Amino acid sequence: MPILNRAPFPITRLRRLRSHGFLRELVQENQLVITDLIYPIFITDMDQREPVLSMPGIERIPLRELAQEVKEIQSLGIRVVALFPSAQVEKSIDARAAYDPNGLIQRSIRLIKQTCPDLGVMTDGALDPYTLTGQDGLTNEQGLVLNDETVDVLVQQALSHAKAGSDIFAPSDMMDGRIGALRQALDAAGYQDMILLAYSAKYASSFYGPFRDAVGSATHLGKQNKATYQMNPANSDEALHEVTLDLQEGADMVMIKPGLPYLDVLWRVKQTFQVPTVVYQVSGEYAMLKAAAEKNYLNERLAVMETMLAFKRAGADIIITYFAKQIARWLRDEND
Ligand code: PBG
């Protein structure tokens, strides 16, 4: 409980500690450091870099430019990247490209580990880039996403990523029971140290739109949504149940996603469990800030850094953000 028995005004003047920059910094409660951030990269098989139109400043990176890209990322001080495949990966009913040992992601992991062995690699557990439906799982004839059958494929996907050298497997699919199945299969195959980062409280959010453009699942998904597996935005008790189960099943870290619209959920999860807690500032949040900044409605740097502090204040230990490279430059310039 906060101490509320302070001397009243005018003995106490809270503005006193705000009167100089050095004082404000001295008493600042939360700090962002570059090692808090994870930078997502969209990888393509095409020859050229391709801008993601709804995400100004973000490009799909061709595999042959990935080495150069990750060297730059590492030189900025970023310690972990999250990989997503874009558009042209093979799509099928059984999503078999998800666990192809020579798939785009598997090749990317190997290349990054050869180029920058100290850069952490996080990979996505979900089938949406590989299914004909754009859904995160396998579907039956009625279009229903099948839970246990999908978990079996996720296990294959995780094993193929582990074999290629991924450090962190982060299932974003929201199937029930997948963390337990993944932990068991990874351990049995000798990957006891692969980290499982559970997208525990992932909401059925409209803020994923630009990501689905980038990955190329939007057209396949069409008018369908993901409400039978992602969480209802109206709920927050349910998020605690999701996190409880994921921790019981062996998750090393848990995630709340999206970020800013769900700060209350982030706060509750961190307060309740005190485990490493990740927040994902998603593509739609990025797009909103970029759009407003481009119109000069907002000061980009100030607005973005404010969102970072909001995440820290609410309890985030780790922030996944498309702004990571820009933030790295801002933090560096500050220290010059
Ligand atoms: C797919 C996945 C999504 C995101 C990360 N993994 C989109 C979705 O669930 O449709 C969203 C990330 C973002 O919007 O930045 N499993």
Residues whose N, C-alpha, C, O or C-beta is under 5 A from the ligand:
A	BS01	PBG	A126 D128 D136 S172 F207 Y208 F211 V282 S283 G284
